[in-house]
Amino acid sequence: MKEKKNSFGLIRKFLPYYKKYKWTLFLDLFCASLTTVCELVLPMIVRKITGVATEDPASLTVNLILRCGILYIALRIIDTCANFYMASVGHIMGTRIETDMRRDLFGHLQKLSFSYYDNTKIGTLMSRITTDLFDVTEFAHHCPEEFFISGIKIICSFIILCTMNVYLTLIIFACIPLIIVSLIFFRKRMKNAFNESRKQTGELNAQIEDSLLGIRVVKSFANENVEEEKFEEGNQRFYRIKKGAYYVMGAFQSTTRLFDGLMYIIVVIAGGLFMVGGKISPADYVAYLLFVTTLITSIRKLVEFSEQFQRGITGIDRFSEIMAIEPEIQDGKNAIDIENVQGEIEFKNVSFSYESEKKEVLTNLSLKVKKGESIALVGPSGGGKTTLCSLLPRFYEISSGEITVDGHSIKDVTLRSLRENIGVVAQDVYLFSGSVRDNIAYGKTDATDEEIIESAKMAGAHDFIMSLPNGYDTYVGERGVKLSGGQKQRISIARLFLKNPPILILDEATSALDNESERIVQLSLEKLAKGRTTFTIAHRLTTIKNADRILVLTENGIEESGTHNELLEQNGIYADLYKLYSNN
C-alpha cells in the first residue's frame, strides 16, 4: 500500500502540468472514446448478422449486410481521424509537458547554491534533465488515455456480456483479480529495477563526462587503458542492472499471457457447454468470443502499459526529488535591490564551516574595508582566503555573524542586485562554448559591439583577438580549449570591464600563467581594480606589493595586517612567506 500511496502522491504533483493543456487532453480523451466505440461495435455487427443467419436465414439480405458494412466503414473513418489526433496532437501534448518540466528543473538547478553542486555529480544531473524526462512524454500522453480507454472497454464489455450470459461473464471477470494480483506483485519489483537503472545511467554519464573532460590528462599519462577499464566496470554494472530489470519484465509479461490463454480457453469450453445446454445462442457465442478478444486486448494493453507507467513514475519521482530541494540561499521576504554601491564592506564576527566538515574554516572574523580600498589576502592553503571571498556574494551562507555592503546586510538585499555589483576573476577561467564576442558579452548581455571592443581593449585583449582567424567571431571551443591560459584570462577580464562592478574579487587570477602572460594580465587587472574595492588572493606575493592593506589569514584568523613594507618590518609570517618566495 505504501508504494501505491507514493505513486498517487507523485501523480498529484504531476497533475498541475496538464492545466495549460486541459482542452487538448479533453479532446484526446474524447477521441479515445470514439475509437473505443468503434471497436465495440464490430462484435455487435457480427452478432447481428450471425443471429439473423441462424434464426431466420431468409431475412439475411444483401441490403442488411451492406448497411452493416457501410456503418462499420463510417465508424472506421471516424476511428482513423480520432486515432490520428491521439497519435500526433496527444504525443505533442506529452512533449510540451516534458519541455515544461525540463524548463522548471533547469530553472530550479540555477537557484541551488554552491554547496549542492559540491556534493553532486554533474553527469547525474544531466541524466535527470534529459533521460529521466524522456519517458514522461509517453506517460503524460498514454497514462490518462490508456486508463480511460481500458476503463470504458471493461465496463461496456461487462454490461454487454451480461446481457448475453451473466454466469459466463462472471466466470470470465473472475480472472481479472488474478491479473491485478500479479500486477501488484511485479509492480514494486519493476519500479525498483527501473529506478536502479536510472541511477546507474546517471553514474555512467558522470563517469563519461569526467573522463572526456580530462582527456588531455588521460593522454598525457598514457592512461587510456585505465579509463577504459573504469568505464567497462560501470558499463557492466549497468548491463547487470538492466538484465535484472528485463527478467522481471519478462516474467511479468509471460504471466499476463498465461492469464490471456486461460480466459480464452474458459470462454471456448464454458461457452461451448452453455451453448450445448441452450443457455447461449450461436450468434451470442461468436460475439462473446469477439468481445472477450477486445476485453483481453484491453487488459493486456493496460498491463503492458504498467511498464511504461513505472518508467514515467520513476522519471517523475527523480524529477520531484530535485524540485523538493529548497535552495539553501534565497532572497529574504523583504529583500531590497541595492543600488549605487560604493563598495564599503564589513565582516562582523563571521563564522563559517562547510557541510562536509565539522571544523570551522572562519571563526568570529571581523574586517572593515573602505570604499575603493585594495585588500590582499595571503597565507597557507586552507586558511580560508577563498572561503572569505565566496561569502561576500553569498555563494555560501555564513554560520553566524553578519556581512554588510554599504551598511546593508547582504541577507537583506536581493541576490541578483548583490552579485551584479561584484565581479570575480578566478584562476580557473570558464569560457562558454561559443564565440569570443559571446563570452565577453556575458558580462552585459545587451552590450553593443563598440562596448565589447572597448572592454577588450581595456583588458589588453583586442590585439590578440583580432589576430584570431575570425576575430571576435572566432569559436573558442568547449571551455575555451582553443585559447591559451593568458588569452582566456584576458577575455574574462574584458567580461568584467563590460560588467563594470564596484567590487572585485581576484582569486589567484595569475597563478597559472607564464611570466609574459602574467605581466600582461597583471597590467589589465591593475587597470580593472582602479577605483574599485578589491579583494586579491595571491600566492605570487610580488603582485600584491602595492595593495593598500595585506591580510595574513591562517586557520587562527587574521594574524597580521598592514602594507607590504609594514609587514616586512614586523618580520612575522608574511616576511617569512616573502623571503621563501623571493628565494624561489
Solvent accessible surface area in square Angstrom, and as a share of the most:
residue,aa,sasa,rsa
1,M,162,0.72
2,K,172,0.73
3,E,49,0.22
4,K,78,0.33
5,K,140,0.59
6,N,64,0.33
7,S,3,0.02
8,F,108,0.45
9,G,16,0.15
10,L,8,0.04
11,I,34,0.17
12,R,159,0.58
13,K,123,0.52
14,F,3,0.01
15,L,92,0.46
16,P,87,0.55
17,Y,39,0.15
18,Y,21,0.08
19,K,153,0.65
20,K,138,0.58
21,Y,13,0.05
22,K,118,0.50
23,W,176,0.62
24,T,30,0.18
25,L,31,0.16
26,F,119,0.49
27,L,81,0.40
28,D,0,0.00
29,L,39,0.20
30,F,104,0.44
31,C,16,0.09
32,A,0,0.00
33,S,25,0.16
34,L,53,0.27
35,T,18,0.10
36,T,1,0.00
37,V,75,0.43
38,C,2,0.01
39,E,58,0.26
40,L,13,0.07
41,V,33,0.19
42,L,66,0.33
43,P,3,0.02
44,M,70,0.31
45,I,18,0.09
46,V,42,0.24
47,R,66,0.24
48,K,107,0.45
49,I,46,0.24
50,T,30,0.17
51,G,11,0.11
52,V,23,0.13
53,A,35,0.27
54,T,73,0.42
55,E,134,0.60
56,D,68,0.35
57,P,90,0.56
58,A,93,0.72
59,S,52,0.33
60,L,56,0.28
61,T,64,0.37
62,V,109,0.63
63,N,91,0.46
64,L,20,0.10
65,I,75,0.38
66,L,105,0.52
67,R,137,0.50
68,C,15,0.09
69,G,30,0.29
70,I,115,0.58
71,L,92,0.46
72,Y,46,0.17
73,I,108,0.55
74,A,47,0.36
75,L,26,0.13
76,R,98,0.36
77,I,106,0.54
78,I,75,0.38
79,D,20,0.10
80,T,89,0.52
81,C,86,0.51
82,A,4,0.03
83,N,76,0.39
84,F,143,0.60
85,Y,47,0.18
86,M,14,0.06
87,A,55,0.42
88,S,33,0.21
89,V,52,0.30
90,G,0,0.00
91,H,52,0.23
92,I,97,0.49
93,M,3,0.01
94,G,0,0.00
95,T,65,0.38
96,R,126,0.46
97,I,0,0.00
98,E,15,0.07
99,T,75,0.44
100,D,11,0.06
101,M,1,0.00
102,R,60,0.22
103,R,136,0.50
104,D,42,0.22
105,L,0,0.00
106,F,110,0.46
107,G,29,0.27
108,H,22,0.10
109,L,9,0.04
110,Q,121,0.54
111,K,134,0.57
112,L,12,0.06
113,S,13,0.08
114,F,91,0.38
115,S,14,0.09
116,Y,43,0.16
117,Y,71,0.27
118,D,88,0.46
119,N,104,0.54
120,T,33,0.19
121,K,112,0.47
122,I,82,0.42
123,G,0,0.00
124,T,23,0.13
125,L,9,0.04
126,M,97,0.43
127,S,0,0.00
128,R,40,0.15
129,I,29,0.15
130,T,58,0.34
131,T,43,0.25
132,D,1,0.00
133,L,0,0.00
134,F,114,0.48
135,D,33,0.17
136,V,0,0.00
137,T,16,0.09
138,E,55,0.25
139,F,2,0.01
140,A,0,0.00
141,H,2,0.01
142,H,33,0.15
143,C,15,0.09
144,P,31,0.19
145,E,7,0.03
146,E,17,0.07
147,F,99,0.41
148,F,75,0.31
149,I,22,0.11
150,S,2,0.01
151,G,27,0.26
152,I,40,0.20
153,K,10,0.04
154,I,37,0.19
155,I,107,0.54
156,C,43,0.26
157,S,0,0.00
158,F,73,0.30
159,I,101,0.51
160,I,36,0.18
161,L,0,0.00
162,C,31,0.19
163,T,100,0.58
164,M,17,0.07
165,N,11,0.06
166,V,74,0.42
167,Y,153,0.58
168,L,0,0.00
169,T,0,0.00
170,L,94,0.47
171,I,74,0.37
172,I,0,0.00
173,F,29,0.12
174,A,61,0.48
175,C,12,0.07
176,I,25,0.13
177,P,70,0.44
178,L,95,0.47
179,I,4,0.02
180,I,85,0.43
181,V,96,0.55
182,S,12,0.08
183,L,41,0.20
184,I,99,0.50
185,F,107,0.44
186,F,24,0.10
187,R,40,0.14
188,K,101,0.43
189,R,112,0.41
190,M,3,0.01
191,K,14,0.06
192,N,74,0.38
193,A,15,0.12
194,F,11,0.04
195,N,32,0.16
196,E,85,0.38
197,S,13,0.08
198,R,15,0.06
199,K,95,0.40
200,Q,12,0.05
201,T,24,0.14
202,G,0,0.00
203,E,69,0.31
204,L,19,0.10
205,N,45,0.23
206,A,11,0.08
207,Q,46,0.21
208,I,61,0.31
209,E,44,0.20
210,D,102,0.53
211,S,24,0.15
212,L,112,0.56
213,L,82,0.41
214,G,23,0.22
215,I,55,0.28
216,R,157,0.57
217,V,92,0.53
218,V,15,0.08
219,K,122,0.52
220,S,87,0.56
221,F,141,0.59
222,A,73,0.56
223,N,58,0.30
224,E,67,0.30
225,N,88,0.45
226,V,61,0.35
227,E,33,0.15
228,E,112,0.50
229,E,116,0.52
230,K,93,0.40
231,F,74,0.31
232,E,78,0.35
233,E,106,0.47
234,G,2,0.02
235,N,50,0.25
236,Q,74,0.33
237,R,95,0.35
238,F,43,0.18
239,Y,117,0.45
240,R,130,0.48
241,I,38,0.19
242,K,63,0.27
243,K,85,0.36
244,G,31,0.30
245,A,7,0.05
246,Y,101,0.39
247,Y,155,0.59
248,V,34,0.20
249,M,29,0.13
250,G,31,0.30
251,A,45,0.35
252,F,1,0.00
253,Q,57,0.25
254,S,69,0.45
255,T,36,0.21
256,T,5,0.03
257,R,162,0.59
258,L,111,0.55
259,F,27,0.11
260,D,7,0.04
261,G,38,0.37
262,L,76,0.38
263,M,0,0.00
264,Y,77,0.29
265,I,83,0.42
266,I,44,0.22
267,V,0,0.00
268,V,71,0.41
269,I,98,0.50
270,A,18,0.14
271,G,0,0.00
272,G,19,0.18
273,L,121,0.60
274,F,43,0.18
275,M,66,0.29
276,V,131,0.75
277,G,53,0.51
278,G,64,0.61
279,K,136,0.58
280,I,9,0.05
281,S,38,0.24
282,P,65,0.41
283,A,4,0.03
284,D,20,0.10
285,Y,31,0.12
286,V,55,0.31
287,A,0,0.00
288,Y,0,0.00
289,L,51,0.25
290,L,59,0.30
291,F,0,0.00
292,V,0,0.00
293,T,55,0.32
294,T,12,0.07
295,L,0,0.00
296,I,1,0.00
297,T,45,0.26
298,S,3,0.02
299,I,9,0.05
300,R,69,0.25
301,K,96,0.41
302,L,43,0.21
303,V,6,0.03
304,E,74,0.33
305,F,11,0.05
306,S,11,0.07
307,E,32,0.14
308,Q,51,0.23
309,F,19,0.08
310,Q,1,0.00
311,R,57,0.21
312,G,0,0.00
313,I,0,0.00
314,T,1,0.01
315,G,0,0.00
316,I,2,0.01
317,D,26,0.14
318,R,6,0.02
319,F,16,0.06
320,S,14,0.09
321,E,82,0.37
322,I,4,0.02
323,M,63,0.28
324,A,73,0.57
325,I,62,0.31
326,E,128,0.58
327,P,14,0.09
328,E,85,0.38
329,I,5,0.03
330,Q,90,0.40
331,D,72,0.37
332,G,36,0.34
333,K,207,0.88
334,N,138,0.71
335,A,24,0.19
336,I,88,0.45
337,D,89,0.46
338,I,9,0.05
339,E,129,0.58
340,N,132,0.68
341,V,15,0.08
342,Q,90,0.40
343,G,0,0.00
344,E,100,0.45
345,I,2,0.01
346,E,41,0.18
347,F,2,0.01
348,K,77,0.33
349,N,89,0.46
350,V,0,0.00
351,S,6,0.04
352,F,8,0.03
353,S,33,0.21
354,Y,57,0.22
355,E,132,0.59
356,S,96,0.62
357,E,87,0.39
358,K,205,0.87
359,K,138,0.59
360,E,73,0.33
361,V,25,0.14
362,L,4,0.02
363,T,80,0.47
364,N,98,0.50
365,L,8,0.04
366,S,65,0.42
367,L,11,0.05
368,K,140,0.59
369,V,2,0.01
370,K,148,0.63
371,K,126,0.53
372,G,29,0.28
373,E,23,0.10
374,S,32,0.20
375,I,0,0.00
376,A,0,0.00
377,L,1,0.00
378,V,1,0.00
379,G,9,0.09
380,P,68,0.43
381,S,99,0.64
382,G,70,0.67
383,G,1,0.01
384,G,6,0.06
385,K,10,0.04
386,T,65,0.38
387,T,9,0.05
388,L,1,0.00
389,C,6,0.04
390,S,16,0.11
391,L,0,0.00
392,L,2,0.01
393,P,1,0.01
394,R,9,0.03
395,F,42,0.17
396,Y,26,0.10
397,E,39,0.18
398,I,14,0.07
399,S,69,0.45
400,S,57,0.37
401,G,40,0.38
402,E,62,0.28
403,I,1,0.01
404,T,9,0.05
405,V,2,0.01
406,D,42,0.22
407,G,66,0.64
408,H,76,0.34
409,S,14,0.09
410,I,5,0.03
411,K,86,0.36
412,D,83,0.43
413,V,1,0.00
414,T,23,0.14
415,L,29,0.14
416,R,183,0.67
417,S,8,0.05
418,L,2,0.01
419,R,80,0.29
420,E,93,0.42
421,N,28,0.14
422,I,6,0.03
423,G,1,0.01
424,V,62,0.35
425,V,1,0.01
426,A,39,0.30
427,Q,84,0.37
428,D,106,0.55
429,V,18,0.11
430,Y,103,0.39
431,L,0,0.00
432,F,88,0.37
433,S,71,0.46
434,G,17,0.17
435,S,18,0.12
436,V,0,0.00
437,R,64,0.23
438,D,82,0.42
439,N,2,0.01
440,I,0,0.00
441,A,19,0.14
442,Y,130,0.50
443,G,19,0.18
444,K,75,0.32
445,T,123,0.71
446,D,112,0.58
447,A,19,0.15
448,T,68,0.40
449,D,71,0.37
450,E,127,0.57
451,E,63,0.28
452,I,5,0.02
453,I,54,0.28
454,E,95,0.43
455,S,6,0.04
456,A,0,0.00
457,K,103,0.44
458,M,72,0.32
459,A,0,0.00
460,G,34,0.33
461,A,0,0.00
462,H,38,0.17
463,D,116,0.60
464,F,22,0.09
465,I,0,0.00
466,M,108,0.48
467,S,89,0.58
468,L,29,0.15
469,P,118,0.74
470,N,100,0.51
471,G,10,0.10
472,Y,12,0.05
473,D,84,0.44
474,T,13,0.07
475,Y,106,0.40
476,V,0,0.00
477,G,2,0.02
478,E,110,0.49
479,R,95,0.35
480,G,0,0.00
481,V,62,0.36
482,K,135,0.57
483,L,16,0.08
484,S,60,0.39
485,G,38,0.37
486,G,3,0.03
487,Q,41,0.18
488,K,44,0.19
489,Q,4,0.02
490,R,28,0.10
491,I,0,0.00
492,S,9,0.06
493,I,0,0.00
494,A,0,0.00
495,R,37,0.13
496,L,13,0.06
497,F,15,0.06
498,L,15,0.08
499,K,66,0.28
500,N,96,0.49
501,P,1,0.01
502,P,33,0.21
503,I,1,0.00
504,L,0,0.00
505,I,5,0.03
506,L,9,0.05
507,D,23,0.12
508,E,29,0.13
509,A,7,0.05
510,T,11,0.06
511,S,30,0.19
512,A,73,0.56
513,L,16,0.08
514,D,89,0.46
515,N,124,0.64
516,E,97,0.44
517,S,17,0.11
518,E,22,0.10
519,R,131,0.48
520,I,46,0.23
521,V,0,0.00
522,Q,33,0.14
523,L,100,0.50
524,S,5,0.03
525,L,7,0.03
526,E,93,0.41
527,K,105,0.45
528,L,0,0.00
529,A,22,0.17
530,K,170,0.72
531,G,71,0.68
532,R,34,0.13
533,T,0,0.00
534,T,2,0.01
535,F,1,0.01
536,T,26,0.15
537,I,1,0.00
538,A,8,0.06
539,H,88,0.39
540,R,55,0.20
541,L,7,0.03
542,T,68,0.40
543,T,30,0.18
544,I,5,0.03
545,K,85,0.36
546,N,142,0.73
547,A,13,0.10
548,D,79,0.41
549,R,55,0.20
550,I,0,0.00
551,L,2,0.01
552,V,0,0.00
553,L,0,0.00
554,T,12,0.07
555,E,121,0.54
556,N,122,0.62
557,G,15,0.15
558,I,57,0.29
559,E,77,0.35
560,E,22,0.10
561,S,51,0.33
562,G,8,0.08
563,T,51,0.30
564,H,17,0.08
565,N,100,0.52
566,E,87,0.39
567,L,0,0.00
568,L,59,0.29
569,E,143,0.64
570,Q,100,0.45
571,N,98,0.50
572,G,20,0.19
573,I,57,0.29
574,Y,0,0.00
575,A,1,0.01
576,D,83,0.43
577,L,51,0.25
578,Y,37,0.14
579,K,105,0.45
580,L,110,0.55
581,Y,71,0.27
582,S,69,0.45
583,N,125,0.64
584,N,147,0.75
